[in-house]
Amino acid sequence: MKSLSFQILLIIGISLQVKGQDIKVTAGFDSSRIYIGDQIHFNIIVEQPSGIAVTLPELKDTLVKNIEILSVSGTDSSNAGNNRISISKRYLVTSFDSGFYQVPPLYAEIRTENGLKRFYSDYSPLEVMRVRITPADTASRIFDIIGPYRAPLTLAEVLPWILLISVVAAAAWFLTGLFRRLVKKKEGKQVIIHRDPAHVIALRELEKLRDEKLWQKGETKQYYTRLTEIIRQYLEDRFGVFSLELTTSETLDALLKTGFKKNGSYSKLRSILTGADLVKFAKYRPEPSENELHFEDSWEFVLATRLQDAAEEPASANDKVKEASV
């Protein structure tokens, strides 16, 4: 008799324990119908005994095909009484394709001694409808989407633009007139500056070089660099030979292509350029007499090759040296 009573009490205890661990999963939309593009919430609610660890499903991107998840709220819990709690999770969803959809049952699961145990919800239906913009008798036809409504412009909206355009036009007219007056004044006072002939520029630079006395100060390399720059610039101005960009041999060849003859002036030029190359690149140390000779040859080369219709004939290098000594 005692054994039978004990068995009955054990069965009742187990039943109460199972009932205490009963878990209910509910899933569904806020509404069963929406229009295309509308947003609606999909809710998952789990009622369970407190103290039990229940795992909810993690949904990403879509609930089912064509029902997109826009955002998800955090998991929330509340007291449901009788030592039970309610856990909820909310998804914001939408759909851009009309039709009737059913979200399959979702589940919550717990881990027991016998493994995982799952508790399922029911199916969650949703109907996505098109907006009816046509009469009933033309529902079979397909129409374009109605464009946005454009309100007519008012004077208050247009007036600021009219004033702005008027101000810009007035400013442009004023500046144009001012510019024209300034141009006329400059044209009335225009001064024409004639560039000196090539030989005048070269002789002037040679005089400056002589007055600097570079080789006398021990700056021989700098002296020959300046001397060849003056001669090469003269070749460019006088004969169109861009000697500053050419080597000595290329310079001499380019000069001959202009019709220049292999005469005494040609020999002096070759001597000046090759002598300068020895000083600049071979570290050759010329005698003072060589420095003076290269200067005189440069002067004579410019005089001999200058334009013959020059109004005034410059003096030779020897004459300049004599005038300086006096």
C-alpha positions in Angstrom: 0.0 0.0 0.0 2.8 2.4 0.9 4.6 1.6 -2.3 1.5 2.4 -4.4 1.1 5.8 -2.6 4.8 6.6 -3.2 4.4 5.9 -6.9 1.4 8.1 -7.2 3.2 11.0 -5.5 6.2 10.5 -7.8 4.0 10.7 -10.9 2.3 13.9 -9.6 5.7 15.5 -8.9 7.0 14.7 -12.3 3.9 16.1 -13.9 4.2 19.3 -12.0 7.9 19.6 -12.9 7.1 19.2 -16.6 4.3 21.7 -16.4 6.6 24.1 -14.7 9.1 23.8 -17.5 6.4 24.3 -20.3 7.7 26.7 -22.9 5.4 28.5 -25.4 6.7 30.2 -28.6 4.6 32.7 -30.5 5.6 34.4 -33.7 3.6 36.8 -36.0 3.2 40.1 -37.7 1.5 43.2 -36.3 -0.9 42.9 -39.2 -1.7 40.2 -41.7 -1.9 42.7 -44.7 0.3 45.5 -45.9 0.9 47.4 -49.2 4.1 47.1 -51.2 6.9 49.1 -49.5 5.1 49.4 -46.1 7.0 48.6 -43.0 5.7 46.2 -40.3 7.0 44.5 -37.2 7.5 40.7 -36.9 7.5 39.6 -33.2 8.9 36.5 -31.5 7.6 35.9 -28.0 8.8 33.1 -25.7 7.0 32.4 -22.4 9.0 30.2 -20.1 9.8 29.4 -16.5 12.4 31.7 -15.0 15.9 30.3 -14.5 15.9 28.3 -17.7 18.4 29.3 -20.5 16.4 29.5 -23.8 18.1 30.3 -27.1 16.1 32.3 -29.7 16.7 32.1 -33.4 18.9 34.7 -35.1 17.4 35.9 -38.4 19.4 37.9 -40.9 18.5 39.8 -44.1 15.2 38.0 -44.8 12.4 36.2 -43.0 11.6 34.3 -46.2 12.1 35.2 -49.9 10.8 38.7 -50.7 10.3 39.7 -47.0 13.4 41.8 -46.1 14.6 42.6 -42.6 15.4 46.3 -42.1 16.4 46.3 -38.5 16.2 44.2 -35.3 15.6 45.3 -31.7 17.4 43.8 -28.7 16.0 40.9 -26.7 13.6 42.1 -24.0 12.2 40.2 -21.1 9.4 40.8 -18.6 7.8 39.1 -15.6 4.7 37.0 -16.6 3.8 35.9 -13.0 3.7 32.4 -11.5 7.5 32.3 -11.6 7.5 32.7 -15.4 9.1 35.3 -17.7 8.3 36.5 -21.2 11.2 37.1 -23.7 10.5 39.0 -26.9 12.4 40.1 -30.0 11.2 42.4 -32.7 12.2 42.7 -36.4 11.2 45.6 -38.7 10.5 44.2 -42.1 9.1 45.2 -45.5 8.4 43.7 -49.0 8.5 45.0 -52.5 6.8 42.1 -54.2 3.1 41.5 -53.9 1.8 38.0 -52.9 0.8 35.8 -50.1 3.7 34.6 -47.8 4.0 32.3 -44.9 6.9 32.4 -42.5 7.7 28.8 -41.3 7.4 28.0 -37.6 10.3 29.4 -35.5 11.6 27.6 -32.5 13.3 28.3 -29.1 15.5 25.6 -27.7 17.0 24.5 -24.4 19.8 22.1 -23.6 18.8 19.2 -21.3 20.5 16.1 -20.1 19.1 14.3 -23.1 20.2 16.9 -25.6 18.6 19.9 -27.2 14.8 20.3 -27.0 13.0 22.7 -29.3 9.6 24.4 -29.0 8.0 25.7 -32.2 5.6 28.5 -33.1 2.8 28.4 -35.7 3.1 29.6 -39.3 3.0 33.4 -39.7 1.0 34.5 -42.8 1.4 37.9 -44.5 -0.3 39.3 -47.6 1.5 42.0 -49.6 -0.9 44.0 -51.8 -0.5 46.4 -54.6 -2.0 49.9 -54.4 -5.1 50.1 -56.5 -4.8 53.1 -58.9 -7.1 51.9 -61.7 -10.8 51.3 -62.0 -12.2 47.8 -61.5 -12.8 47.3 -65.2 -9.2 48.1 -66.2 -7.5 46.1 -63.4 -5.9 43.7 -66.0 -3.9 46.5 -67.6 -0.4 47.6 -66.4 0.1 51.3 -65.8 3.3 53.3 -65.1 3.9 54.7 -61.6 2.4 58.1 -61.2 5.1 60.8 -61.1 5.5 63.2 -58.1 3.2 66.1 -57.9 4.8 69.5 -58.7 3.3 72.5 -57.1 3.3 75.7 -59.2 6.0 78.3 -58.6 4.9 81.4 -56.7 6.2 85.0 -57.0 7.9 84.7 -53.5 10.0 81.8 -54.8 10.9 83.4 -58.1 11.6 87.0 -56.9 14.9 86.3 -55.1 16.3 84.7 -58.3 15.2 87.6 -60.4 16.9 90.0 -58.1 20.1 87.9 -58.0 20.3 87.7 -61.8 19.7 91.5 -62.0 22.5 92.2 -59.6 25.0 89.9 -61.4 24.1 91.4 -64.8 24.6 95.0 -63.5 27.9 94.1 -61.9 29.1 92.4 -65.2 28.1 95.5 -67.2 29.9 97.8 -64.8 33.1 95.7 -64.8 33.1 95.3 -68.6 32.9 99.1 -69.0 35.6 99.7 -66.5 37.9 97.1 -68.2 37.4 98.8 -71.6 38.3 102.2 -70.2 41.5 100.8 -68.7 42.4 99.1 -71.9 42.0 102.4 -73.9 44.2 104.2 -71.4 46.9 101.6 -71.7 46.7 101.7 -75.5 47.1 105.5 -75.5 50.2 105.2 -73.3 51.7 102.1 -75.0 55.4 102.1 -75.2 57.2 99.9 -77.8 60.4 98.5 -76.5 62.8 97.2 -79.1 65.1 94.4 -78.2 68.8 95.2 -78.7 70.6 93.3 -81.5 72.2 90.0 -80.6 75.8 91.3 -80.9 75.0 94.4 -78.6 73.7 92.1 -75.9 76.7 89.7 -76.2 79.3 92.5 -76.1 77.5 94.1 -73.1 77.6 90.8 -71.2 81.3 90.3 -72.2 82.1 93.7 -70.7 80.4 92.7 -67.5 82.3 89.4 -67.4 85.6 91.2 -67.9 84.8 93.7 -65.1 84.0 90.8 -62.7 87.6 89.6 -62.9 86.7 86.0 -62.1 89.8 84.2 -63.3 91.9 86.8 -61.5 90.2 85.8 -58.3 90.9 82.1 -58.9 87.3 81.3 -60.1 88.5 80.0 -63.5 85.7 77.4 -63.9 83.0 80.0 -63.2 84.7 82.4 -65.7 84.6 79.9 -68.5 81.0 78.9 -67.7 79.9 82.5 -68.0 82.0 83.0 -71.2 80.5 80.0 -73.0 76.9 80.9 -71.8 77.3 84.4 -73.4 78.6 82.9 -76.7 76.0 80.1 -76.8 73.2 82.6 -76.2 74.6 84.8 -78.9 74.5 81.8 -81.3 70.8 81.3 -80.5 69.9 85.0 -80.9 72.0 85.5 -84.1 71.8 82.2 -85.9 68.9 80.3 -84.3 71.2 77.6 -83.0 70.0 76.5 -79.5 73.5 75.9 -78.3 72.6 76.0 -74.6 71.0 72.6 -75.1 73.8 71.1 -77.2 77.3 69.8 -76.8 80.3 71.5 -78.4 80.4 69.2 -81.4 76.6 69.4 -81.8 76.8 73.2 -81.7 79.5 73.4 -84.4 77.5 71.0 -86.6 74.3 72.9 -86.2 76.1 76.2 -87.0 77.5 74.8 -90.2 74.0 73.7 -91.2 72.9 77.4 -91.2 75.4 78.1 -94.0 78.2 79.2 -91.7 81.7 78.7 -93.3 84.7 77.1 -91.8 86.7 80.3 -91.6 88.7 82.1 -89.0 85.6 82.9 -86.9 84.7 79.2 -87.0 88.2 78.3 -85.7 88.0 80.8 -82.9 84.6 79.5 -81.8 85.8 76.0 -81.7 88.9 77.0 -79.7 86.7 78.9 -77.2 84.3 76.0 -76.7 86.8 73.2 -76.5 89.1 75.2 -74.2 86.2 75.9 -71.9 85.3 72.1 -71.9 88.8 71.3 -70.8 88.5 73.7 -67.8 85.0 72.6 -66.8 85.2 68.9 -67.3 88.9 67.9 -67.4 90.1 70.3 -64.6 92.6 71.9 -66.9 94.3 75.0 -65.5 95.0 77.5 -68.2 97.6 80.2 -68.1 96.5 83.9 -67.7 97.4 84.5 -71.3 95.0 81.7 -72.4 92.2 83.3 -70.4 92.8 86.6 -72.1 93.1 85.0 -75.5 89.8 83.2 -75.2 88.1 86.5 -74.1 89.6 88.4 -77.1 88.6 85.5 -79.5 85.0 85.7 -78.1 84.9 89.5 -78.6 86.3 89.2 -82.2 83.9 86.4 -83.0 80.9 88.5 -82.1 82.2 91.5 -84.0 83.0 89.4 -87.1 79.6 87.6 -87.2 77.3 90.5 -86.2 74.7 91.9 -88.6 76.4 94.2 -91.0 73.6 96.8 -91.1 74.3 97.9 -87.5 74.3 101.7 -87.2 77.2 101.8 -84.8 80.4 99.7 -85.0 81.6 98.5 -81.6 85.2 98.7 -80.7 87.4 95.7 -80.6 88.4 93.9 -77.4 92.0 95.3 -77.7 90.6 98.9 -77.9 88.5 98.3 -74.8 91.5 97.0 -72.9 93.5 100.1 -74.0 90.8 102.4 -72.9 90.6 100.7 -69.5 94.3 101.0 -69.0 94.3 104.7 -69.8 
